[in-house]
Amino acid sequence: MVIIEDKLGLVRYNADQVSHIKLDAAACRACSHQVCITICPAGCYTLSDDSEVLLSYTGCLECGTCRVMCDHLEWHYPLGGCGVSYRFT
């Protein structure tokens, strides 16, 4: 049986110093559905105590789900050598 947590444990991250995702804070505050919080498979988006959308880009799987589902962000691949490295073993 394949356990997703075990597979994700094989993933290596080399986080860039600068986020490859930029949020529009004002648009996020006004967003009625804040879909990014529920659709990110890596859980990179969370809500703060005062309902601000917070982003932790260092664990991003670069799947692009947020890019497709949310209009309030700018998303680019990380710089070369940075980001996620998958190992398939």
C-alpha positions in Angstrom: 0.0 0.0 0.0 1.3 3.5 -0.9 1.2 6.0 1.9 1.4 9.6 0.6 3.3 10.8 3.6 6.0 8.3 2.9 6.3 9.4 -0.7 6.4 13.1 0.3 9.2 12.2 2.7 11.3 11.5 -0.3 10.9 15.0 -1.7 13.8 17.4 -1.2 13.4 21.2 -1.1 16.0 23.8 -1.9 14.0 27.0 -1.1 15.0 30.2 -2.8 15.6 33.3 -0.8 12.6 35.0 -2.5 9.1 33.4 -2.9 8.1 32.3 -6.3 4.5 33.1 -5.3 3.3 36.6 -4.7 -0.1 37.2 -3.0 -2.2 40.3 -3.4 -3.0 40.9 0.2 -5.9 43.3 -0.4 -7.6 40.9 -2.8 -7.0 38.0 -0.4 -8.8 39.9 2.4 -11.7 40.6 0.1 -11.9 37.1 -1.3 -15.1 35.3 -0.3 -14.0 31.7 -0.8 -10.2 31.8 -0.1 -9.9 28.5 -2.1 -6.1 28.5 -1.8 -6.4 27.4 1.8 -8.3 24.2 0.9 -6.9 23.2 -2.5 -3.1 23.3 -1.8 -2.0 19.7 -1.4 1.1 20.8 0.5 -0.8 23.1 2.9 1.2 26.1 2.0 -1.7 28.5 2.6 -3.2 29.1 6.1 -5.3 31.7 7.8 -3.8 33.9 10.6 -5.8 34.7 13.7 -7.0 37.9 12.1 -8.1 36.1 8.9 -5.1 37.1 6.7 -4.0 34.5 4.2 -0.4 33.4 5.0 1.9 31.7 2.6 4.8 29.3 3.4 6.4 28.9 -0.1 9.3 26.7 1.2 7.2 23.5 1.1 5.6 24.2 -2.3 5.2 21.1 -4.5 5.1 23.4 -7.6 1.9 21.5 -8.8 0.3 24.7 -10.0 -3.1 24.1 -8.3 -3.2 27.5 -6.7 -2.1 29.1 -10.0 -5.2 27.6 -11.7 -7.7 28.1 -8.9 -6.8 31.6 -7.5 -6.9 34.9 -9.3 -5.1 36.8 -6.5 -1.6 35.6 -6.9 1.3 35.7 -9.2 3.1 32.4 -9.7 6.4 31.6 -11.4 8.7 28.6 -11.2 11.6 29.1 -8.7 15.0 30.1 -10.0 17.1 27.3 -11.4 18.5 25.0 -8.8 15.8 26.0 -6.3 12.4 24.5 -5.5 11.3 20.9 -5.2 13.3 17.8 -6.3 11.3 14.6 -6.6 12.9 11.2 -6.0 10.9 8.2 -7.3 12.1 5.2 -5.4 
